[in-house]
Amino acid sequence: MNIMIIDTETANMVEQPIPYDIGYAIVNVETEEVLTARSFVVAEIFLDTELMSSAYYAEKCPKYWKDIKSGKRIMKRAENIRRQVFKDMHDFQVNTVYAYNMGFDKRSTNNGMRYITGSSIRWFFPFGTEFKCIWTMACTSILRSKYYIKFAEENGLVTEAGNLMTSAEACYKYITKNIDFQEDHTGLEDVAIETAIFFKVLHSRMKYEDNINTACWRIPQKRRKELEDE
């Protein structure tokens, strides 16, 4: 079984994200082999100076230009990126796409196509694609374990509001025991850590859910409270 794991970096408002960076890998679930990996910069968005000024990681633009020049990333128009995604999903027989916070990445890719094409294209992925969320997988398994709760408390992985952090960065720090790790917040690089988290959940043999659940971060908080009350 092959799956796609995708990550986007976006401009515009959080509620209406538009991607300038789309990275993805196609992975065989049984062998854990990465069959192909691609890193695209969306030309229409990245070259829009005004729109890019709203990007949360706008300071990374010089790095992107360097990577484009070196061939590490490829700048393409959105419709051409979409065509490549369709081709890769067809060639590798992929029907299921994962992301860490799939609700966000699904929304951003669709928003991007609608914004760029004036809604003549409204969906980024092929009809019938199944979407699953690695964030939900982690929150319903390894991040609700007593081991993660202890690790988070001992290493300051707690928000100002007092909640356990459940970001991909926090999760990767836990599974690697590398508290100094910092997420790149660039598409393909983040896909690599999300892939590692995906397989860590599978190897844990813990029960998990993989639906899109934007409130999944609450699950570790609930478990933490239950452990305190025991």
Residue pairs with C-beta under 8 A, 6 or more apart in sequence:
1 28
1 29
1 30
2 26
2 27
2 28
2 29
2 35
2 92
2 93
2 94
3 26
3 27
3 29
3 94
3 96
3 97
3 98
4 24
4 25
4 26
4 27
4 85
4 88
4 89
4 94
4 96
4 97
4 98
5 24
5 25
5 27
5 97
5 98
5 99
5 134
5 191
5 194
5 195
5 198
6 22
6 23
6 24
6 97
6 98
6 99
6 105
6 109
6 187
6 191
7 22
7 23
7 24
7 99
7 100
7 105
7 187
7 188
7 190
7 191
7 194
8 17
8 19
8 21
8 22
8 23
8 99
8 104
8 105
8 108
8 109
8 187
9 19
9 20
9 21
9 55
9 56
9 57
9 185
9 186
9 187
10 17
10 18
10 19
10 20
10 21
10 55
10 56
10 108
11 17
11 18
11 19
11 20
11 45
11 48
11 51
11 52
11 54
11 55
11 58
12 18
12 51
12 54
12 111
13 54
16 111
17 104
17 107
17 108
17 111
18 45
18 51
18 108
18 111
18 112
18 115
19 42
19 45
19 108
19 109
19 112
20 41
20 42
20 45
20 46
20 52
20 55
21 39
21 40
21 41
21 42
21 46
21 64
21 73
21 186
21 187
22 39
22 40
22 42
22 81
22 109
22 187
23 37
23 38
23 39
23 40
23 186
23 187
23 188
23 189
23 190
23 191
24 37
24 38
24 85
24 88
24 187
24 188
24 191
25 34
25 35
25 36
25 37
25 38
25 188
25 191
25 192
25 195
26 34
26 35
26 36
26 37
26 88
26 89
26 92
26 94
27 33
27 34
27 35
27 195
27 198
28 35
29 202
32 199
34 195
35 92
36 88
36 92
37 188
37 191
38 74
38 84
38 88
38 188
39 67
39 72
39 73
39 74
39 186
39 187
39 188
40 73
40 74
40 75
40 76
40 81
40 84
40 187
41 64
41 68
41 73
41 74
41 75
41 76
42 75
42 76
42 77
42 78
42 81
42 112
42 116
43 75
43 76
43 77
43 78
44 77
44 78
44 116
45 51
45 52
45 78
45 112
45 116
46 52
46 61
46 64
46 75
52 58
52 61
55 61
56 185
57 185
57 186
60 185
60 186
63 186
64 73
64 186
67 73
68 74
68 75
73 188
76 84
78 112
78 113
78 116
78 117
79 113
79 116
79 117
79 121
82 113
82 121
82 124
85 124
85 125
86 126
88 94
89 95
89 125
89 126
89 129
95 128
95 129
95 130
96 129
96 130
96 131
96 132
97 125
97 129
97 130
97 131
97 132
98 131
98 132
98 133
98 134
98 194
98 198
98 210
99 105
99 106
99 131
99 133
99 134
99 194
100 133
100 134
100 135
100 138
100 168
100 190
100 194
100 197
101 133
101 135
101 214
102 131
102 132
102 133
102 134
102 135
102 136
102 212
103 133
103 212
103 214
106 125
106 131
106 212
109 124
109 125
110 122
110 123
110 124
112 124
113 121
113 122
113 123
113 124
114 121
114 122
125 131
131 212
132 210
132 211
132 212
133 210
133 211
133 212
133 213
133 216
134 168
134 194
134 197
134 198
134 201
134 210
135 166
135 168
135 213
135 216
135 217
136 208
136 209
136 210
136 211
136 212
136 213
136 216
137 197
137 198
137 201
137 208
137 209
137 210
138 166
138 171
138 197
138 201
138 208
139 166
139 213
139 216
139 217
139 219
139 220
140 207
140 208
140 209
140 216
140 219
141 201
141 204
141 206
141 207
141 208
142 148
142 171
142 174
142 175
142 200
142 201
142 204
142 206
143 164
143 166
143 171
143 174
143 219
143 220
144 219
144 220
144 222
144 223
145 206
145 223
146 227
148 164
148 174
148 220
149 164
149 220
149 223
149 224
149 227
151 157
151 174
152 158
152 164
152 165
152 170
152 174
153 164
155 173
155 179
157 164
157 165
157 170
157 173
157 174
158 164
158 165
159 165
163 217
163 221
164 170
164 220
164 221
164 224
166 216
166 217
166 220
167 183
168 183
168 190
168 193
168 194
168 197
169 181
169 182
169 183
169 193
171 197
172 178
172 181
172 183
172 193
172 196
172 197
173 179
173 181
175 196
175 197
175 200
176 196
183 189
183 190
183 193
184 190
201 208
209 216
